[in-house]
Amino acid sequence: MQSGYLSIGDVGRCTGFNPSTIRFYEKAGLLPKPVRIGGKRCYSDAILDRLTLVEYAKNSGFKLDEIRSLFYGFREGIPISARWQQLAKSKIAELDTQMRQIEAMKILLERALRCRCIDPDECGQAMRRRRAKANTTGQRP
């Protein structure tokens, strides 16, 4: 490897990423195409910073296309801080919605834990009665 460049193995050792993951991130458009010397990938130290950002974004719940947009989905010259802020606001709103959905699912599952029905017909009838009652009283079924 030429001086100043890291091999894919070196990058993997520095970051903890398998070379196959690094190649996948390249193919997914999260990493810039590396220089090739003698057919081998050669990276500058900047790849370590980029992979750190990718890992942080993944751990924050961002999907690959959202991470790609962090790097390439904004007009040239937009600072990374403004990009993070916009994407984080959107992700927080998404998480808030998911938390409400999870809470509703938890309520349904806790209700299922109290089920004493004998067969599916009895259970379905009980649920329909509960739904009808909730519709007339404005409560949750």
NUDREN-156048 format. One record per residue (C-alpha): residue number from 0; x, y, z; residue in three letters. Coordinates in steps of 0.05 Angstrom, whole numbers. Layout:
BEGIN
+-----+--------+--------+--------+-----+
|   n |     px |     py |     pz | res |
+-----+--------+--------+--------+-----+
| NUM |      X |      Y |      Z | ALA |
...
+-----+--------+--------+--------+-----+
END
This chain:
BEGIN
+-----+--------+--------+--------+-----+
|   n |     px |     py |     pz | res |
+-----+--------+--------+--------+-----+
|   0 |      0 |      0 |      0 | MET |
|   1 |     27 |     69 |    -17 | GLN |
|   2 |     45 |    116 |     38 | SER |
|   3 |    -14 |    156 |     64 | GLY |
|   4 |    -65 |    105 |     43 | TYR |
|   5 |   -101 |     51 |     84 | LEU |
|   6 |   -120 |    -17 |     57 | SER |
|   7 |   -191 |    -42 |     68 | ILE |
|   8 |   -162 |    -88 |    121 | GLY |
|   9 |   -129 |    -29 |    156 | ASP |
|  10 |   -195 |      9 |    155 | VAL |
|  11 |   -230 |    -52 |    184 | GLY |
|  12 |   -180 |    -59 |    240 | ARG |
|  13 |   -185 |     15 |    257 | CYS |
|  14 |   -261 |     17 |    257 | THR |
|  15 |   -284 |    -53 |    274 | GLY |
|  16 |   -322 |    -59 |    209 | PHE |
|  17 |   -313 |   -122 |    167 | ASN |
|  18 |   -285 |   -109 |     97 | PRO |
|  19 |   -350 |   -136 |     69 | SER |
|  20 |   -389 |    -82 |    108 | THR |
|  21 |   -343 |    -28 |     81 | ILE |
|  22 |   -354 |    -54 |     10 | ARG |
|  23 |   -429 |    -56 |     23 | PHE |
|  24 |   -429 |     16 |     47 | TYR |
|  25 |   -391 |     36 |    -15 | GLU |
|  26 |   -442 |      1 |    -60 | LYS |
|  27 |   -499 |     32 |    -20 | ALA |
|  28 |   -471 |    101 |    -33 | GLY |
|  29 |   -452 |    118 |     38 | LEU |
|  30 |   -378 |    121 |     24 | LEU |
|  31 |   -342 |    153 |    -34 | PRO |
|  32 |   -309 |    106 |    -84 | LYS |
|  33 |   -237 |     93 |    -62 | PRO |
|  34 |   -175 |    104 |   -102 | VAL |
|  35 |   -150 |     39 |   -131 | ARG |
|  36 |    -77 |     23 |   -135 | ILE |
|  37 |    -59 |    -43 |   -168 | GLY |
|  38 |   -133 |    -62 |   -166 | GLY |
|  39 |   -136 |    -55 |    -90 | LYS |
|  40 |   -178 |     -4 |    -52 | ARG |
|  41 |   -137 |     51 |    -21 | CYS |
|  42 |   -168 |     99 |     30 | TYR |
|  43 |   -146 |    164 |     61 | SER |
|  44 |   -154 |    175 |    135 | ASP |
|  45 |   -219 |    212 |    120 | ALA |
|  46 |   -254 |    145 |    111 | ILE |
|  47 |   -247 |    134 |    186 | LEU |
|  48 |   -287 |    197 |    200 | ASP |
|  49 |   -340 |    179 |    149 | ARG |
|  50 |   -349 |    110 |    179 | LEU |
|  51 |   -354 |    141 |    248 | THR |
|  52 |   -412 |    184 |    223 | LEU |
|  53 |   -445 |    124 |    189 | VAL |
|  54 |   -441 |     84 |    254 | GLU |
|  55 |   -468 |    142 |    295 | TYR |
|  56 |   -526 |    151 |    247 | ALA |
|  57 |   -542 |     77 |    247 | LYS |
|  58 |   -541 |     75 |    323 | ASN |
|  59 |   -588 |    135 |    322 | SER |
|  60 |   -638 |     95 |    282 | GLY |
|  61 |   -626 |    123 |    213 | PHE |
|  62 |   -638 |     78 |    153 | LYS |
|  63 |   -586 |     72 |     97 | LEU |
|  64 |   -624 |    120 |     51 | ASP |
|  65 |   -628 |    171 |    107 | GLU |
|  66 |   -554 |    165 |    121 | ILE |
|  67 |   -540 |    173 |     47 | ARG |
|  68 |   -581 |    237 |     47 | SER |
|  69 |   -539 |    263 |    105 | LEU |
|  70 |   -479 |    262 |     59 | PHE |
|  71 |   -510 |    274 |     -9 | TYR |
|  72 |   -582 |    297 |     -1 | GLY |
|  73 |   -570 |    370 |     12 | PHE |
|  74 |   -549 |    429 |    -30 | ARG |
|  75 |   -474 |    440 |    -34 | GLU |
|  76 |   -448 |    483 |     23 | GLY |
|  77 |   -501 |    464 |     75 | ILE |
|  78 |   -461 |    450 |    139 | PRO |
|  79 |   -465 |    381 |    169 | ILE |
|  80 |   -496 |    411 |    233 | SER |
|  81 |   -556 |    437 |    194 | ALA |
|  82 |   -563 |    370 |    160 | ARG |
|  83 |   -562 |    333 |    226 | TRP |
|  84 |   -613 |    382 |    255 | GLN |
|  85 |   -662 |    372 |    198 | GLN |
|  86 |   -655 |    297 |    196 | LEU |
|  87 |   -657 |    291 |    273 | ALA |
|  88 |   -722 |    331 |    277 | LYS |
|  89 |   -754 |    285 |    226 | SER |
|  90 |   -728 |    222 |    261 | LYS |
|  91 |   -752 |    247 |    329 | ILE |
|  92 |   -822 |    258 |    300 | ALA |
|  93 |   -820 |    188 |    271 | GLU |
|  94 |   -798 |    159 |    338 | LEU |
|  95 |   -854 |    197 |    374 | ASP |
|  96 |   -905 |    165 |    327 | THR |
|  97 |   -874 |     96 |    338 | GLN |
|  98 |   -876 |    106 |    414 | MET |
|  99 |   -950 |    122 |    410 | ARG |
| 100 |   -961 |     60 |    367 | GLN |
| 101 |   -920 |     17 |    414 | ILE |
| 102 |   -960 |     42 |    474 | GLU |
| 103 |  -1025 |     25 |    439 | ALA |
| 104 |   -999 |    -44 |    421 | MET |
| 105 |   -977 |    -54 |    493 | LYS |
| 106 |  -1047 |    -38 |    518 | ILE |
| 107 |  -1077 |    -89 |    469 | LEU |
| 108 |  -1027 |   -142 |    490 | LEU |
| 109 |  -1040 |   -129 |    564 | GLU |
| 110 |  -1114 |   -138 |    549 | ARG |
| 111 |  -1098 |   -203 |    513 | ALA |
| 112 |  -1063 |   -227 |    576 | LEU |
| 113 |  -1130 |   -221 |    612 | ARG |
| 114 |  -1167 |   -261 |    559 | CYS |
| 115 |  -1205 |   -321 |    587 | ARG |
| 116 |  -1243 |   -340 |    523 | CYS |
| 117 |  -1251 |   -412 |    504 | ILE |
| 118 |  -1251 |   -407 |    428 | ASP |
| 119 |  -1240 |   -356 |    372 | PRO |
| 120 |  -1314 |   -343 |    363 | ASP |
| 121 |  -1324 |   -324 |    436 | GLU |
| 122 |  -1262 |   -280 |    433 | CYS |
| 123 |  -1284 |   -245 |    370 | GLY |
| 124 |  -1353 |   -232 |    399 | GLN |
| 125 |  -1323 |   -202 |    462 | ALA |
| 126 |  -1278 |   -157 |    420 | MET |
| 127 |  -1337 |   -134 |    378 | ARG |
| 128 |  -1378 |   -118 |    441 | ARG |
| 129 |  -1319 |    -79 |    469 | ARG |
| 130 |  -1311 |    -41 |    403 | ARG |
| 131 |  -1386 |    -25 |    399 | ALA |
| 132 |  -1386 |      0 |    471 | LYS |
| 133 |  -1324 |     42 |    458 | ALA |
| 134 |  -1357 |     72 |    396 | ASN |
| 135 |  -1418 |     93 |    435 | THR |
| 136 |  -1379 |    121 |    494 | THR |
| 137 |  -1321 |    150 |    456 | GLY |
| 138 |  -1271 |    106 |    493 | GLN |
| 139 |  -1215 |     64 |    466 | ARG |
| 140 |  -1238 |     -8 |    448 | PRO |
+-----+--------+--------+--------+-----+
END
